[in-house]
Amino acid sequence: MDVVSFTLVNLPVPAPHPPAIRDVASNDTARDGRAYFLLLDDIHTLRSSTDQVRATARRLVERLGPHDQIAVQWLSLGKAGAREFTTK
């Protein structure tokens, strides 16, 4: 019997377990991006300056490059919080 048709099928073998979510990232794949940490403080910022602070923060985020990362933390008498580093 002769082979009439042949198609190679390459199916990737799935990982045995999904990768765990890490709270620490590695820099083994270094990129040209920058890391920013933005601290917003409404305890020591005048309420009349809120719009100016918001506009300045927005301009910073809009200027981030594709590989830049930014983390945000805010201080307030009413609330406090943080976000992990993320890209734009």
KAGI-V526022 format. One record per residue. SS is DSSP state (hx for helix, st for strand, lp for the rest). PHI is phi in radians with two decimals (none if undefined). OMEGA is omega in radians with two decimals (* if undefined). Layout:
# KAGI-V526022
{{SS;PHI;OMEGA} {SS;PHI;OMEGA}}
This chain:
# KAGI-V526022
{{lp;none;3.14} {lp;-1.64;3.05} {lp;-1.36;-3.10} {lp;-1.66;-3.09} {lp;-2.58;3.12} {lp;-2.56;3.06} {lp;-2.31;3.11} {lp;-1.40;3.10} {lp;-2.05;-3.13} {lp;-2.04;3.13} {lp;-1.75;3.13} {lp;-1.19;3.11} {lp;-1.47;-3.12} {lp;-1.19;3.09} {lp;-1.13;-3.10} {lp;-1.13;3.13} {lp;-2.41;3.07} {lp;-1.11;-3.13} {lp;-1.09;3.13} {lp;-1.24;3.06} {lp;-1.31;-3.09} {lp;-1.72;3.05} {lp;-1.68;3.10} {lp;-2.27;-3.14} {lp;-1.73;3.10} {lp;-1.63;3.07} {lp;-1.84;-3.13} {lp;-1.20;3.03} {lp;-1.99;-3.07} {lp;-1.01;3.10} {lp;-2.11;3.14} {lp;-1.52;-3.08} {lp;-1.40;3.11} {lp;-2.00;3.09} {st;-1.98;3.13} {st;-2.07;3.00} {st;-2.21;-3.08} {st;-1.85;3.12} {st;-1.89;3.12} {st;-1.87;-3.03} {st;-2.24;3.08} {lp;-1.75;3.03} {lp;-1.35;-3.07} {lp;-1.90;3.13} {lp;-1.88;3.13} {lp;-1.15;3.12} {hx;-1.00;-3.14} {hx;-1.19;3.13} {hx;-1.65;-3.05} {hx;-0.99;-3.12} {hx;-1.10;3.13} {hx;-1.18;3.11} {hx;-1.11;3.13} {hx;-1.06;-3.13} {hx;-1.13;3.13} {hx;-1.14;3.11} {hx;-1.10;3.12} {hx;-1.08;3.11} {hx;-1.07;3.11} {hx;-1.07;-3.12} {hx;-1.10;-3.14} {hx;-1.16;-3.13} {lp;-1.62;3.13} {lp;-1.15;3.07} {lp;-1.47;-3.07} {lp;-1.13;-3.14} {lp;-1.88;3.09} {lp;-1.28;3.09} {st;-2.22;3.14} {st;-2.47;3.01} {st;-2.10;-3.10} {st;-2.22;2.99} {st;-2.34;3.11} {st;-2.22;3.10} {st;-2.03;-3.12} {lp;-2.74;3.05} {lp;-1.22;-3.09} {lp;-1.62;-3.08} {lp;-2.82;3.06} {lp;-2.53;-3.13} {st;-3.00;3.13} {st;-2.67;3.06} {lp;-2.22;3.08} {lp;-1.19;3.07} {lp;-1.04;3.14} {st;-2.57;3.05} {st;-1.60;-3.07} {lp;-0.98;*}}
